[in-house]
Amino acid sequence: TGTGKTTWCENLFTLKDSLFSKPPEKIYLFYTSPQNIYDEMKAKNTISDMFQCTSEYPTLEDLKELVQDYKDRNGCLLLFDDTITSLLKDFENLFISVNGH
């Protein structure tokens, strides 16, 4: 939407070691439309990996599998850039079941 959310997230991730008492071990980006800033974040290791969601979106099980190894460590952070409306049906379940309350 051009409001600067992605740039704000990039700044947050760049400063994660200073801002978080336990910085996330991994940062994963889910997006629908490619943007140059995503490649820049990946090249600078600001994000760990990125997944383009065009016709197929990750399921709740996919997301659980992605984050499970980090649950008892520093955790990981998932960024859904302009993809959240496609994930809404499982979004509440993601926080309830993966977070462990």
Secondary structure as the mmCIF struct_conf table of DSSP 4:
data_model
#
loop_
_struct_conf.conf_type_id
_struct_conf.id
_struct_conf.beg_label_comp_id
_struct_conf.beg_label_asym_id
_struct_conf.beg_label_seq_id
_struct_conf.end_label_comp_id
_struct_conf.end_label_asym_id
_struct_conf.end_label_seq_id
BEND BEND1 THR A 3 GLY A 4
HELX_RH_AL_P HELX_RH_AL_P1 LYS A 5 THR A 14
TURN_TY1_P TURN_TY1_P1 LEU A 15 LEU A 15
HELX_RH_AL_P HELX_RH_AL_P2 LYS A 16 LEU A 19
BEND BEND2 SER A 21 LYS A 22
BEND BEND3 GLU A 25 GLU A 25
STRN STRN1 LYS A 26 TYR A 31
BEND BEND4 THR A 32 SER A 33
HELX_RH_AL_P HELX_RH_AL_P3 ASN A 36 ALA A 43
TURN_TY1_P TURN_TY1_P2 LYS A 44 ASN A 45
BEND BEND5 THR A 46 SER A 48
STRN STRN2 ASP A 49 GLN A 52
BEND BEND6 THR A 54 SER A 55
HELX_RH_AL_P HELX_RH_AL_P4 LEU A 60 VAL A 67
HELX_RH_3T_P HELX_RH_3T_P1 GLN A 68 TYR A 70
TURN_TY1_P TURN_TY1_P3 LYS A 71 ASN A 74
STRN STRN3 CYS A 76 ASP A 81
BEND BEND7 ASP A 82 ASP A 82
HELX_RH_AL_P HELX_RH_AL_P5 ILE A 84 ASN A 93
HELX_RH_PI_P HELX_RH_PI_P1 LEU A 94 VAL A 98
HELX_RH_AL_P HELX_RH_AL_P6 ASN A 99 ASN A 99
TURN_TY1_P TURN_TY1_P4 GLY A 100 GLY A 100
#
